[in-house]
Amino acid sequence: MGKRWQVEKKKEHYYKSAKKENYRSRASYKLQQLNKKFRIIKKGDVVVDLGAAPGGWSQVALERVEEEGVVLGVDLQRIKPFAEDNFHFIQGDFTRDEIQKSITEKIGGKADVVISDASPSLSGIKDIDQLRIMDLGESVLKISVNILKDQGNLLMKSFQGPGYEELIKKLKTEFKVVKTTKPASSRKKSAEMYLIGMGFKGY
Ligand SMILES: C[S@@+](CC[C@H](N)C(=O)[O-])C[C@H]1O[C@@H](n2cnc3c(N)ncnc32)[C@H](O)[C@@H]1O
């Protein structure tokens, strides 16, 4: 069985399951798998999803927090509204100060969890793209430090390459436990990784 064929099969499997279970994206399975293993989100949590469109992660987060919690999605793109009234959405660029201010206002305090599957628009030029990815990752970490409660958790996407190890070091200064992982539904060959910070040290 060819490698390419296997990859296509796996993609098709998650796509079909997502359709059947009414998930908005295949990415939903990544969060499901990561949350099962690391227990990042729990019932009643306030979760901020940075780069939420089309809403697959927010959907899984809503299932986990149940009616007691709140999910706030932020994205440059609009997303189709959810029926749940404990879901909120801000359209805008989360690297901008005014959007960060709106996030704090919307959740009325601090968050238990920040999740971010955000990726920037890519130019196709490897070095430039890696810089963009790392810049966005730095922004996600900076926002998390500003909005997380003590002991809060962070899950963010990153890519192996220049700047990746430095980002992990920074996470280690802010969180008690830091893990790097790749969910089963992520392609093995891609440089995509997920970073998890558990137990924000706060101040
Ligand atoms: C891979 S998609 C997220 C998929 C989502 N986790 C899901 O399960 O449906 C990445 C998203 O990040 C968003 N994004 C990237 N940079 C952003 C920024 N600076 N501010 C807001 N959203 C951003 C993009 O618009 C895109 O919708």
PDBQT file of the ligand as one rigid body, heavy atoms in Angstrom, charges set to zero:
ROOT
HETATM    1  C1  LIG A 301      -6.889  26.166  10.383  1.00  0.00    +0.000 C 
HETATM    2  S1  LIG A 301      -8.083  27.431  10.573  1.00  0.00    +0.000 S 
HETATM    3  C2  LIG A 301      -8.844  27.006  12.103  1.00  0.00    +0.000 C 
HETATM    4  C3  LIG A 301      -9.736  25.816  12.015  1.00  0.00    +0.000 C 
HETATM    5  C4  LIG A 301     -10.567  25.633  13.273  1.00  0.00    +0.000 C 
HETATM    6  N1  LIG A 301      -9.731  25.204  14.399  1.00  0.00    +0.000 N 
HETATM    7  C5  LIG A 301     -11.662  24.602  13.093  1.00  0.00    +0.000 C 
HETATM    8  O1  LIG A 301     -11.599  23.555  13.729  1.00  0.00    +0.000 OA
HETATM    9  O2  LIG A 301     -12.623  24.869  12.374  1.00  0.00    +0.000 OA
HETATM   10  C6  LIG A 301      -7.087  28.816  11.001  1.00  0.00    +0.000 C 
HETATM   11  C7  LIG A 301      -7.879  30.110  11.157  1.00  0.00    +0.000 C 
HETATM   12  O3  LIG A 301      -7.019  31.082  11.753  1.00  0.00    +0.000 OA
HETATM   13  C8  LIG A 301      -7.510  32.355  11.355  1.00  0.00    +0.000 C 
HETATM   14  N2  LIG A 301      -6.519  33.397  11.649  1.00  0.00    +0.000 N 
HETATM   15  C9  LIG A 301      -5.216  33.443  11.269  1.00  0.00    +0.000 A 
HETATM   16  N3  LIG A 301      -4.634  34.565  11.716  1.00  0.00    +0.000 NA
HETATM   17  C10 LIG A 301      -5.579  35.248  12.424  1.00  0.00    +0.000 A 
HETATM   18  C11 LIG A 301      -5.580  36.485  13.145  1.00  0.00    +0.000 A 
HETATM   19  N4  LIG A 301      -4.474  37.236  13.240  1.00  0.00    +0.000 N 
HETATM   20  N5  LIG A 301      -6.721  36.876  13.753  1.00  0.00    +0.000 NA
HETATM   21  C12 LIG A 301      -7.853  36.114  13.670  1.00  0.00    +0.000 A 
HETATM   22  N6  LIG A 301      -7.906  34.928  13.008  1.00  0.00    +0.000 NA
HETATM   23  C13 LIG A 301      -6.792  34.506  12.391  1.00  0.00    +0.000 A 
HETATM   24  C14 LIG A 301      -7.801  32.165   9.880  1.00  0.00    +0.000 C 
HETATM   25  O4  LIG A 301      -8.699  33.150   9.400  1.00  0.00    +0.000 OA
HETATM   26  C15 LIG A 301      -8.376  30.730   9.845  1.00  0.00    +0.000 C 
HETATM   27  O5  LIG A 301      -9.783  30.763   9.839  1.00  0.00    +0.000 OA
ENDROOT
TORSDOF 0
